[in-house]
Amino acid sequence: MQSQTFSVPIVVEMGVRKKKNYYLNLNSYRNWQFQLSNSIKKAFKILVADDIRSLDKVTKPCKVTYVIYYSTKRAFDIDNIGSVVTKFTHDALVELDILEDDNHHFIKEITYRFGGVDKESPRCDVTIEEYIE
């Protein structure tokens, strides 16, 4: 399997009349009501669906690396963002039939890294690679 990389948002904008930004981090996630959380997750999947559908199906155990590009120099906890982005991304990968499942039999390793500051395009770059023991 070749390495595959795509980008996912770390902020999801939603709303019909009034747009609101929802920052994908654990501090926000734990305070969202179930319906809001589910709506944000669905909006996330719509945003990333085309990029995910362009990936090759992953048939072997893999490792996934998340590189977070934040919008400011302000300090943040990488795993606060990584945990929610990982959950939403893995669920989208399974729902869009790129991964059979997102349990430990299929995803053997997850790594988070800080990629730098990108004021114009805050995001998380996701790389899927074959897991080699």
LOVEXZA-352499 format. One record per residue: residue in one letter; x, z, y of N, C-alpha, C in turn. Coordinates in Angstrom, 3 decimals, decimal comma. Each point is the difference from the previous one (the first is absolute). Layout:
LOVEXZA-352499
drenba = a n.px = X n.pz = Z n.py = Y ca.px = X ca.pz = Z ca.py = Y c.px = X c.pz = Z c.py = Y
...
***
This chain:
LOVEXZA-352499
drenba = m n.px = 0,842 n.pz = 0,000 n.py = -1,180 ca.px = -0,842 ca.pz = 0,000 ca.py = 1,180 c.px = 0,883 c.pz = 0,000 c.py = 1,238
drenba = q n.px = -0,321 n.pz = -0,868 n.py = 0,910 ca.px = 0,734 ca.pz = -0,038 ca.py = 1,257 c.px = -0,560 c.pz = 1,038 c.py = 0,959
drenba = s n.px = 0,842 n.pz = 0,447 n.py = 0,890 ca.px = -0,405 ca.pz = 0,930 ca.py = 1,045 c.px = -1,048 c.pz = -0,668 c.py = 0,896
drenba = q n.px = -1,043 n.pz = 0,742 n.py = 0,334 ca.px = -1,070 ca.pz = -0,516 ca.py = 0,859 c.px = -0,201 c.pz = 0,971 c.py = 1,161
drenba = t n.px = -0,039 n.pz = -0,519 n.py = 1,216 ca.px = -0,152 ca.pz = 0,839 ca.py = 1,182 c.px = -1,159 c.pz = -0,489 c.py = 0,860
drenba = f n.px = -0,756 n.pz = 0,946 n.py = 0,517 ca.px = -1,090 ca.pz = -0,299 ca.py = 0,920 c.px = -0,159 c.pz = 1,186 c.py = 0,948
drenba = s n.px = -0,731 n.pz = -0,195 n.py = 1,080 ca.px = -0,189 ca.pz = 1,066 ca.py = 0,992 c.px = -1,432 c.pz = 0,490 c.py = -0,006
drenba = v n.px = -0,149 n.pz = 1,306 n.py = 0,253 ca.px = -1,323 ca.pz = 0,607 ca.py = 0,141 c.px = -0,024 c.pz = 0,798 c.py = 1,304
drenba = p n.px = -1,181 n.pz = 0,186 n.py = 0,572 ca.px = -0,082 ca.pz = 0,746 ca.py = 1,259 c.px = 0,127 c.pz = 1,501 c.py = -0,218
drenba = i n.px = 0,435 n.pz = 0,698 n.py = 1,048 ca.px = -0,026 ca.pz = 1,461 ca.py = -0,022 c.px = -1,078 c.pz = 0,524 c.py = 0,956
drenba = v n.px = -0,686 n.pz = -0,928 n.py = 0,648 ca.px = -1,142 ca.pz = 0,302 ca.py = 0,862 c.px = -1,080 c.pz = -1,031 c.py = -0,302
drenba = v n.px = -1,233 n.pz = 0,466 n.py = -0,188 ca.px = -1,123 ca.pz = -0,899 ca.py = -0,239 c.px = -0,970 c.pz = 0,135 c.py = 1,165
drenba = e n.px = -0,327 n.pz = -1,137 n.py = 0,613 ca.px = -0,955 ca.pz = -0,008 ca.py = 1,109 c.px = -1,382 c.pz = -0,323 c.py = -0,551
drenba = m n.px = -0,978 n.pz = 0,834 n.py = 0,358 ca.px = -1,370 ca.pz = -0,211 ca.py = -0,466 c.px = -0,978 c.pz = 0,286 c.py = 1,122
drenba = g n.px = -1,183 n.pz = -0,540 n.py = -0,164 ca.px = -1,077 ca.pz = 0,251 ca.py = 0,944 c.px = -0,663 c.pz = -1,292 c.py = 0,410
drenba = v n.px = -1,298 n.pz = 0,051 n.py = 0,222 ca.px = -0,737 ca.pz = -1,193 ca.py = 0,381 c.px = 0,015 c.pz = -0,154 c.py = 1,516
drenba = r n.px = -0,565 n.pz = 0,950 n.py = 0,684 ca.px = -0,033 ca.pz = -0,081 ca.py = 1,468 c.px = 1,267 c.pz = 0,554 c.py = 0,624
drenba = k n.px = 0,378 n.pz = 1,161 n.py = -0,476 ca.px = 1,187 ca.pz = 0,667 ca.py = 0,534 c.px = 1,043 c.pz = 0,091 c.py = -1,114
drenba = k n.px = 1,140 n.pz = -0,623 n.py = 0,230 ca.px = 1,071 ca.pz = 0,015 ca.py = -0,998 c.px = 0,732 c.pz = 1,336 c.py = 0,046
drenba = k n.px = 0,346 n.pz = 0,493 n.py = -1,186 ca.px = 0,749 ca.pz = 1,249 ca.py = -0,095 c.px = 1,124 c.pz = -0,195 c.py = -1,009
drenba = n n.px = 1,173 n.pz = 0,532 n.py = 0,325 ca.px = 1,140 ca.pz = -0,059 ca.py = -0,906 c.px = 0,003 c.pz = 1,222 c.py = -0,911
drenba = y n.px = 0,164 n.pz = -0,259 n.py = -1,286 ca.px = 0,125 ca.pz = 1,065 ca.py = -0,994 c.px = 1,416 c.pz = -0,062 c.py = -0,562
drenba = y n.px = 0,757 n.pz = 1,043 n.py = 0,268 ca.px = 1,395 ca.pz = 0,071 ca.py = -0,445 c.px = 0,028 c.pz = 0,468 c.py = -1,440
drenba = l n.px = 0,673 n.pz = -0,772 n.py = -0,838 ca.px = 0,057 ca.pz = 0,316 ca.py = -1,422 c.px = 1,076 c.pz = 1,039 c.py = -0,247
drenba = n n.px = -0,416 n.pz = 1,240 n.py = 0,033 ca.px = 0,901 ca.pz = 1,106 ca.py = -0,318 c.px = -0,809 c.pz = 1,118 c.py = -0,633
drenba = l n.px = 0,672 n.pz = 0,863 n.py = -0,713 ca.px = -0,661 ca.pz = 1,050 ca.py = -0,765 c.px = -0,744 c.pz = 0,987 c.py = 0,897
drenba = n n.px = 0,526 n.pz = 0,272 n.py = 1,190 ca.px = -0,667 ca.pz = 0,933 ca.py = 0,908 c.px = -1,379 c.pz = -0,516 c.py = 0,394
drenba = s n.px = -0,108 n.pz = -1,297 n.py = 0,252 ca.px = -1,299 ca.pz = -0,598 ca.py = 0,339 c.px = -0,877 c.pz = -0,120 c.py = -1,241
drenba = y n.px = 0,583 n.pz = -0,491 n.py = -1,074 ca.px = -0,737 ca.pz = -0,269 ca.py = -1,237 c.px = -0,755 c.pz = 1,224 c.py = -0,497
drenba = r n.px = 0,634 n.pz = 1,156 n.py = 0,035 ca.px = -0,643 ca.pz = 1,210 ca.py = -0,532 c.px = -1,185 c.pz = 0,444 c.py = 0,855
drenba = n n.px = -0,083 n.pz = -0,488 n.py = 1,240 ca.px = -1,109 ca.pz = 0,371 ca.py = 0,874 c.px = -1,120 c.pz = -1,034 c.py = 0,038
drenba = w n.px = 0,225 n.pz = -1,176 n.py = -0,583 ca.px = -1,032 ca.pz = -1,025 ca.py = -0,011 c.px = -1,089 c.pz = 0,359 c.py = -1,001
drenba = q n.px = -1,232 n.pz = -0,239 n.py = 0,362 ca.px = -1,093 ca.pz = 0,136 ca.py = -0,958 c.px = 0,142 c.pz = -1,122 c.py = -1,013
drenba = f n.px = -0,612 n.pz = 0,189 n.py = -1,173 ca.px = 0,149 ca.pz = -0,987 ca.py = -1,069 c.px = -0,410 c.pz = -1,394 c.py = 0,444
drenba = q n.px = -1,129 n.pz = -0,119 n.py = 0,688 ca.px = -0,478 ca.pz = -1,330 ca.py = 0,401 c.px = 0,971 c.pz = -0,680 c.py = 0,963
drenba = l n.px = 0,559 n.pz = 0,762 n.py = 0,934 ca.px = 0,975 ca.pz = -0,567 ca.py = 0,930 c.px = 1,260 c.pz = -0,420 c.py = -0,752
drenba = s n.px = 0,480 n.pz = 0,873 n.py = -0,864 ca.px = 1,193 ca.pz = -0,313 ca.py = -0,784 c.px = -0,200 c.pz = -1,272 c.py = -0,811
drenba = n n.px = -1,150 n.pz = -0,131 n.py = -0,631 ca.px = -0,297 ca.pz = -1,182 ca.py = -0,806 c.px = -0,088 c.pz = -1,251 c.py = 0,871
drenba = s n.px = -0,575 n.pz = 0,120 n.py = 1,192 ca.px = -0,093 ca.pz = -1,145 ca.py = 0,919 c.px = 1,383 c.pz = -0,449 c.py = 0,469
drenba = i n.px = 0,869 n.pz = 0,952 n.py = 0,276 ca.px = 1,364 ca.pz = -0,329 ca.py = 0,439 c.px = 0,761 c.pz = -0,678 c.py = -1,139
drenba = k n.px = -0,178 n.pz = 0,523 n.py = -1,208 ca.px = 0,662 ca.pz = -0,588 ca.py = -1,167 c.px = -0,479 c.pz = -1,445 c.py = -0,227
drenba = k n.px = -1,293 n.pz = -0,248 n.py = 0,164 ca.px = -0,533 ca.pz = -1,359 ca.py = -0,148 c.px = 0,549 c.pz = -0,923 c.py = 1,082
drenba = a n.px = 0,067 n.pz = 0,489 n.py = 1,242 ca.px = 0,552 ca.pz = -0,801 ca.py = 1,099 c.px = 1,472 c.pz = -0,319 c.py = -0,254
drenba = f n.px = 0,747 n.pz = 0,984 n.py = -0,514 ca.px = 1,404 ca.pz = -0,196 ca.py = -0,360 c.px = 0,125 c.pz = -1,123 c.py = -1,028
drenba = k n.px = -0,842 n.pz = 0,053 n.py = -1,042 ca.px = 0,060 ca.pz = -1,012 ca.py = -1,057 c.px = -0,289 c.pz = -1,395 c.py = 0,552
drenba = i n.px = -0,944 n.pz = -0,106 n.py = 0,905 ca.px = -0,308 ca.pz = -1,299 ca.py = 0,617 c.px = 1,211 c.pz = -0,518 c.py = 0,775
drenba = l n.px = 0,684 n.pz = 0,908 n.py = 0,710 ca.px = 1,169 ca.pz = -0,392 ca.py = 0,790 c.px = 1,153 c.pz = -0,514 c.py = -0,867
drenba = v n.px = 0,163 n.pz = 0,561 n.py = -1,178 ca.px = 1,151 ca.pz = -0,341 ca.py = -0,838 c.px = -0,330 c.pz = -0,965 c.py = -1,141
drenba = a n.px = -1,273 n.pz = -0,327 n.py = -0,185 ca.px = -0,434 ca.pz = -0,773 ca.py = -1,173 c.px = 0,713 c.pz = -1,344 c.py = -0,146
drenba = d n.px = 0,111 n.pz = -0,762 n.py = 1,070 ca.px = 0,640 ca.pz = -1,318 ca.py = -0,115 c.px = 1,459 c.pz = 0,112 c.py = -0,425
drenba = d n.px = 0,727 n.pz = 0,948 n.py = 0,588 ca.px = 1,405 ca.pz = 0,191 ca.py = -0,379 c.px = 0,131 c.pz = 0,462 c.py = -1,446
drenba = i n.px = -0,872 n.pz = 0,882 n.py = -0,425 ca.px = 0,062 ca.pz = 0,504 ca.py = -1,373 c.px = -0,377 c.pz = -1,093 c.py = -0,993
drenba = r n.px = -1,008 n.pz = -0,778 n.py = 0,314 ca.px = -0,404 ca.pz = -1,085 ca.py = -0,905 c.px = 1,108 c.pz = -1,046 c.py = -0,185
drenba = s n.px = 0,904 n.pz = -0,092 n.py = 0,962 ca.px = 1,096 ca.pz = -0,977 ca.py = -0,105 c.px = 1,134 c.pz = 0,487 c.py = -0,911
drenba = l n.px = -0,064 n.pz = 1,252 n.py = -0,454 ca.px = 1,036 ca.pz = 0,551 ca.py = -0,870 c.px = -0,198 c.pz = -0,456 c.py = -1,440
drenba = d n.px = 1,091 n.pz = 0,015 n.py = -0,757 ca.px = -0,080 ca.pz = -0,248 ca.py = -1,436 c.px = -0,489 c.pz = 1,268 c.py = -0,681
drenba = k n.px = -0,772 n.pz = -0,162 n.py = -1,054 ca.px = -0,487 ca.pz = 1,146 ca.py = -0,762 c.px = 1,187 c.pz = 0,772 c.py = -0,572
drenba = v n.px = -0,062 n.pz = 1,317 n.py = 0,077 ca.px = 1,071 ca.pz = 0,862 ca.py = -0,507 c.px = -0,373 c.pz = 0,407 c.py = -1,424
drenba = t n.px = 0,822 n.pz = -0,410 n.py = -0,966 ca.px = -0,313 ca.pz = 0,239 ca.py = -1,409 c.px = 0,932 c.pz = 1,003 c.py = -0,666
drenba = k n.px = 1,068 n.pz = 0,365 n.py = 0,686 ca.px = 0,956 ca.pz = 0,957 ca.py = -0,549 c.px = 0,000 c.pz = 1,252 c.py = 0,874
drenba = p n.px = 0,513 n.pz = 1,122 n.py = -0,527 ca.px = 0,122 ca.pz = 1,188 ca.py = 0,847 c.px = 0,817 c.pz = -0,326 c.py = 1,254
drenba = c n.px = -0,396 n.pz = 0,596 n.py = 1,110 ca.px = 0,639 ca.pz = -0,352 ca.py = 1,262 c.px = 0,341 c.pz = 1,230 c.py = 0,827
drenba = k n.px = 0,766 n.pz = -0,248 n.py = 1,037 ca.px = 0,258 ca.pz = 1,010 ca.py = 1,017 c.px = -0,467 c.pz = -0,585 c.py = 1,323
drenba = v n.px = -0,506 n.pz = 0,860 n.py = 0,872 ca.px = -0,533 ca.pz = -0,439 ca.py = 1,276 c.px = 0,712 c.pz = 0,751 c.py = 1,115
drenba = t n.px = 0,495 n.pz = -0,745 n.py = 0,975 ca.px = 0,698 ca.pz = 0,586 ca.py = 1,143 c.px = -0,824 c.pz = -0,239 c.py = 1,261
drenba = y n.px = -0,196 n.pz = 1,054 n.py = 0,769 ca.px = -0,740 ca.pz = -0,054 ca.py = 1,261 c.px = 0,972 c.pz = 0,268 c.py = 1,144
drenba = v n.px = 0,150 n.pz = -0,968 n.py = 0,907 ca.px = 0,869 ca.pz = 0,155 ca.py = 1,166 c.px = -0,901 c.pz = 0,041 c.py = 1,233
drenba = i n.px = -0,015 n.pz = 1,140 n.py = 0,671 ca.px = -0,922 ca.pz = 0,223 ca.py = 1,116 c.px = 0,684 c.pz = -0,298 c.py = 1,321
drenba = y n.px = -0,645 n.pz = -0,860 n.py = 0,777 ca.px = 0,443 ca.pz = -0,325 ca.py = 1,362 c.px = -1,013 c.pz = 0,625 c.py = 0,953
drenba = y n.px = 0,432 n.pz = 1,027 n.py = 0,697 ca.px = -0,885 ca.pz = 0,773 ca.py = 0,865 c.px = -0,019 c.pz = -0,597 c.py = 1,403
drenba = s n.px = -1,036 n.pz = 0,322 n.py = 0,759 ca.px = -0,181 ca.pz = -0,612 ca.py = 1,321 c.px = 0,765 c.pz = 0,698 c.py = 1,124
drenba = t n.px = 0,468 n.pz = 1,220 n.py = -0,247 ca.px = 0,731 ca.pz = 0,746 ca.py = 1,035 c.px = 1,200 c.pz = 0,705 c.py = -0,623
drenba = k n.px = 0,820 n.pz = 0,591 n.py = 0,860 ca.px = 1,147 ca.pz = 0,775 ca.py = -0,471 c.px = -0,401 c.pz = 1,431 c.py = -0,388
drenba = r n.px = -1,271 n.pz = 0,306 n.py = 0,179 ca.px = -0,504 ca.pz = 1,336 ca.py = -0,311 c.px = 0,219 c.pz = 0,329 c.py = -1,478
drenba = a n.px = 0,419 n.pz = 1,208 n.py = -0,288 ca.px = 0,252 ca.pz = 0,419 ca.py = -1,378 c.px = -1,311 c.pz = 0,062 c.py = -0,793
drenba = f n.px = 0,062 n.pz = -0,365 n.py = -1,259 ca.px = -1,160 ca.pz = 0,079 ca.py = -0,884 c.px = 0,485 c.pz = 0,249 c.py = -1,424
drenba = d n.px = -0,892 n.pz = 0,482 n.py = -0,830 ca.px = 0,314 ca.pz = 0,224 ca.py = -1,406 c.px = -0,283 c.pz = -1,289 c.py = -0,767
drenba = i n.px = 1,000 n.pz = -0,533 n.py = -0,638 ca.px = -0,145 ca.pz = -1,265 ca.py = -0,715 c.px = -1,080 c.pz = 0,091 c.py = -1,070
drenba = d n.px = -0,043 n.pz = 1,110 n.py = -0,729 ca.px = -0,988 ca.pz = 0,096 ca.py = -1,077 c.px = -1,421 c.pz = 0,197 c.py = 0,513
drenba = n n.px = -0,189 n.pz = 0,437 n.py = 1,246 ca.px = -1,348 ca.pz = 0,087 ca.py = 0,570 c.px = -0,626 c.pz = -1,383 c.py = 0,087
drenba = i n.px = 0,779 n.pz = -0,959 n.py = 0,460 ca.px = -0,485 ca.pz = -1,380 ca.py = 0,075 c.px = 0,058 c.pz = -0,635 c.py = -1,386
drenba = g n.px = 1,104 n.pz = 0,187 n.py = -0,676 ca.px = 0,205 ca.pz = -0,639 ca.py = -1,297 c.px = -1,061 c.pz = 0,329 c.py = -1,029
drenba = s n.px = -0,469 n.pz = 1,226 n.py = -0,021 ca.px = -0,969 ca.pz = 0,405 ca.py = -1,027 c.px = -1,316 c.pz = -0,763 c.py = 0,129
drenba = v n.px = -0,502 n.pz = -0,142 n.py = 1,207 ca.px = -1,272 ca.pz = -0,702 ca.py = 0,194 c.px = 0,184 c.pz = -1,505 c.py = -0,150
drenba = v n.px = 1,068 n.pz = -0,531 n.py = 0,572 ca.px = 0,273 ca.pz = -1,435 ca.py = -0,129 c.px = 0,187 c.pz = -0,362 c.py = -1,476
drenba = t n.px = 0,682 n.pz = 0,847 n.py = -0,748 ca.px = 0,195 ca.pz = -0,233 ca.py = -1,426 c.px = -1,334 c.pz = -0,025 c.py = -0,733
drenba = k n.px = -0,829 n.pz = 0,985 n.py = 0,239 ca.px = -1,311 ca.pz = 0,068 ca.py = -0,662 c.px = -0,817 c.pz = -1,257 c.py = 0,289
drenba = f n.px = -0,118 n.pz = -0,371 n.py = 1,259 ca.px = -0,794 ca.pz = -1,167 ca.py = 0,376 c.px = 0,615 c.pz = -1,288 c.py = -0,560
drenba = t n.px = 1,329 n.pz = -0,112 n.py = 0,054 ca.px = 0,675 ca.pz = -1,207 ca.py = -0,481 c.px = -0,135 c.pz = -0,146 c.py = -1,512
drenba = h n.px = 0,265 n.pz = 1,063 n.py = -0,732 ca.px = -0,090 ca.pz = -0,080 ca.py = -1,457 c.px = -1,422 c.pz = -0,315 c.py = -0,447
drenba = d n.px = -0,981 n.pz = 0,618 n.py = 0,642 ca.px = -1,392 ca.pz = -0,295 ca.py = -0,353 c.px = -0,322 c.pz = -1,468 c.py = 0,270
drenba = a n.px = 0,488 n.pz = -0,547 n.py = 1,105 ca.px = -0,225 ca.pz = -1,418 ca.py = 0,308 c.px = 0,697 c.pz = -0,892 c.py = -1,028
drenba = l n.px = 1,214 n.pz = 0,350 n.py = -0,397 ca.px = 0,726 ca.pz = -0,791 ca.py = -1,002 c.px = -0,759 c.pz = -0,047 c.py = -1,326
drenba = v n.px = -0,605 n.pz = 1,116 n.py = -0,383 ca.px = -0,779 ca.pz = 0,039 ca.py = -1,245 c.px = -1,310 c.pz = -0,767 c.py = 0,171
drenba = e n.px = -0,715 n.pz = 0,253 n.py = 1,086 ca.px = -1,287 ca.pz = -0,662 ca.py = 0,223 c.px = 0,141 c.pz = -1,515 c.py = 0,137
drenba = l n.px = 1,128 n.pz = -0,457 n.py = 0,523 ca.px = 0,229 ca.pz = -1,437 ca.py = 0,164 c.px = 0,767 c.pz = -0,603 c.py = -1,176
drenba = d n.px = 0,114 n.pz = 0,773 n.py = -1,081 ca.px = 0,522 ca.pz = -0,470 ca.py = -1,290 c.px = 1,475 c.pz = -0,401 c.py = 0,006
drenba = i n.px = 0,800 n.pz = 0,665 n.py = 0,817 ca.px = 1,449 ca.pz = -0,215 ca.py = -0,037 c.px = 0,640 c.pz = 1,006 c.py = -0,958
drenba = l n.px = -0,514 n.pz = 1,211 n.py = -0,011 ca.px = 0,422 ca.pz = 1,036 ca.py = -0,946 c.px = -1,167 c.pz = 0,320 c.py = -0,930
drenba = e n.px = 0,304 n.pz = 0,244 n.py = -1,265 ca.px = -1,052 ca.pz = 0,396 ca.py = -0,931 c.px = -0,519 c.pz = 1,391 c.py = 0,354
drenba = d n.px = 0,917 n.pz = 0,894 n.py = 0,364 ca.px = -0,357 ca.pz = 1,363 ca.py = 0,383 c.px = 1,129 c.pz = 0,536 c.py = 0,865
drenba = d n.px = -0,258 n.pz = 1,109 n.py = 0,700 ca.px = 1,044 ca.pz = 0,567 ca.py = 0,856 c.px = 0,489 c.pz = 1,351 c.py = -0,518
drenba = n n.px = -0,167 n.pz = 0,236 n.py = -1,295 ca.px = 0,494 ca.pz = 1,255 ca.py = -0,561 c.px = 1,488 c.pz = -0,101 c.py = -0,349
drenba = h n.px = 0,548 n.pz = 1,068 n.py = -0,553 ca.px = 1,446 ca.pz = 0,076 ca.py = -0,256 c.px = 0,482 c.pz = -0,946 c.py = -1,097
drenba = h n.px = -0,898 n.pz = -0,556 n.py = -0,773 ca.px = 0,407 ca.pz = -0,987 ca.py = -1,004 c.px = 0,375 c.pz = -1,330 c.py = 0,657
drenba = f n.px = -0,565 n.pz = -0,280 n.py = 1,156 ca.px = 0,220 ca.pz = -1,270 ca.py = 0,685 c.px = 0,928 c.pz = 0,138 c.py = 1,206
drenba = i n.px = -0,170 n.pz = 1,073 n.py = 0,756 ca.px = 0,877 ca.pz = 0,251 ca.py = 1,152 c.px = 0,872 c.pz = 1,200 c.py = -0,357
drenba = k n.px = 1,262 n.pz = -0,288 n.py = -0,264 ca.px = 0,921 ca.pz = 1,031 ca.py = -0,480 c.px = 0,716 c.pz = 0,735 c.py = 1,128
drenba = e n.px = 0,082 n.pz = -0,623 n.py = 1,171 ca.px = 0,771 ca.pz = 0,592 ca.py = 1,098 c.px = -0,596 c.pz = -0,440 c.py = 1,336
drenba = i n.px = -0,089 n.pz = 0,948 n.py = 0,922 ca.px = -0,458 ca.pz = -0,287 ca.py = 1,359 c.px = 1,031 c.pz = 0,573 c.py = 0,957
drenba = t n.px = 0,425 n.pz = -0,812 n.py = 0,974 ca.px = 0,997 ca.pz = 0,429 ca.py = 0,980 c.px = -0,538 c.pz = -0,253 c.py = 1,399
drenba = y n.px = 0,229 n.pz = 0,975 n.py = 0,903 ca.px = -0,349 ca.pz = -0,146 ca.py = 1,411 c.px = 1,281 c.pz = -0,009 c.py = 0,831
drenba = r n.px = 0,029 n.pz = -0,873 n.py = 1,023 ca.px = 1,137 ca.pz = -0,031 ca.py = 0,922 c.px = -0,508 c.pz = -0,257 c.py = 1,409
drenba = f n.px = 0,762 n.pz = 0,479 n.py = 0,959 ca.px = -0,247 ca.pz = -0,315 ca.py = 1,404 c.px = 0,758 c.pz = -1,273 c.py = 0,316
drenba = g n.px = -0,700 n.pz = -1,004 n.py = 0,533 ca.px = 0,633 ca.pz = -1,275 ca.py = 0,290 c.px = 0,432 c.pz = -0,154 c.py = 1,438
drenba = g n.px = -0,551 n.pz = 0,833 n.py = 0,891 ca.px = 0,339 ca.pz = -0,087 ca.py = 1,406 c.px = -1,253 c.pz = 0,004 c.py = 0,859
drenba = v n.px = 0,206 n.pz = -0,246 n.py = 1,281 ca.px = -1,093 ca.pz = -0,046 ca.py = 0,965 c.px = -0,334 c.pz = -1,457 c.py = 0,281
drenba = d n.px = -1,267 n.pz = -0,336 n.py = -0,069 ca.px = -0,469 ca.pz = -1,337 ca.py = 0,348 c.px = -1,279 c.pz = 0,154 c.py = 0,821
drenba = k n.px = 0,160 n.pz = 0,031 n.py = 1,313 ca.px = -1,138 ca.pz = 0,216 ca.py = 0,895 c.px = -1,019 c.pz = -1,125 c.py = -0,101
drenba = e n.px = 0,453 n.pz = -1,210 n.py = -0,265 ca.px = -0,878 ca.pz = -1,165 ca.py = -0,048 c.px = -0,766 c.pz = -0,118 c.py = -1,321
drenba = s n.px = 0,596 n.pz = 0,479 n.py = -1,073 ca.px = -0,619 ca.pz = -0,182 ca.py = -1,306 c.px = 0,253 c.pz = 1,209 c.py = -0,914
drenba = p n.px = -0,609 n.pz = 1,157 n.py = 0,317 ca.px = 0,155 ca.pz = 1,141 ca.py = -0,908 c.px = -0,663 c.pz = -0,351 c.py = -1,339
drenba = r n.px = 0,693 n.pz = 0,309 n.py = -1,085 ca.px = -0,484 ca.pz = -0,438 ca.py = -1,303 c.px = 0,770 c.pz = 0,704 c.py = -1,101
drenba = c n.px = -0,343 n.pz = -0,356 n.py = -1,212 ca.px = 0,752 ca.pz = 0,444 ca.py = -1,157 c.px = 0,271 c.pz = -1,232 c.py = -0,856
drenba = d n.px = 1,259 n.pz = -0,279 n.py = -0,257 ca.px = 0,377 ca.pz = -1,097 ca.py = -0,880 c.px = 0,068 c.pz = 0,533 c.py = -1,426
drenba = v n.px = -0,677 n.pz = -0,682 n.py = -0,897 ca.px = -0,116 ca.pz = 0,442 ca.py = -1,388 c.px = 0,748 c.pz = -0,996 c.py = -0,887
drenba = t n.px = 0,895 n.pz = 0,526 n.py = -0,836 ca.px = 0,736 ca.pz = -0,853 ca.py = -0,940 c.px = -0,284 c.pz = 0,473 c.py = -1,421
drenba = i n.px = -0,392 n.pz = -0,948 n.py = -0,834 ca.px = -0,253 ca.pz = 0,282 ca.py = -1,414 c.px = 1,098 c.pz = -0,677 c.py = -0,798
drenba = e n.px = 0,652 n.pz = 0,787 n.py = -0,864 ca.px = 1,084 ca.pz = -0,529 ca.py = -0,835 c.px = -0,164 c.pz = 0,505 c.py = -1,423
drenba = e n.px = 0,584 n.pz = -0,710 n.py = -0,916 ca.px = -0,017 ca.pz = 0,458 ca.py = -1,389 c.px = 0,772 c.pz = 1,323 c.py = -0,109
drenba = y n.px = -0,533 n.pz = 0,910 n.py = -0,774 ca.px = 0,667 ca.pz = 1,281 ca.py = -0,217 c.px = 0,968 c.pz = -0,146 c.py = -1,161
drenba = i n.px = 1,254 n.pz = 0,329 n.py = 0,260 ca.px = 1,027 ca.pz = -0,059 ca.py = -1,045 c.px = 0,561 c.pz = 1,397 c.py = -0,168
drenba = e n.px = -0,101 n.pz = 0,512 n.py = -1,217 ca.px = 0,488 ca.pz = 1,369 ca.py = -0,256 c.px = 1,497 c.pz = 0,051 c.py = -0,080
***
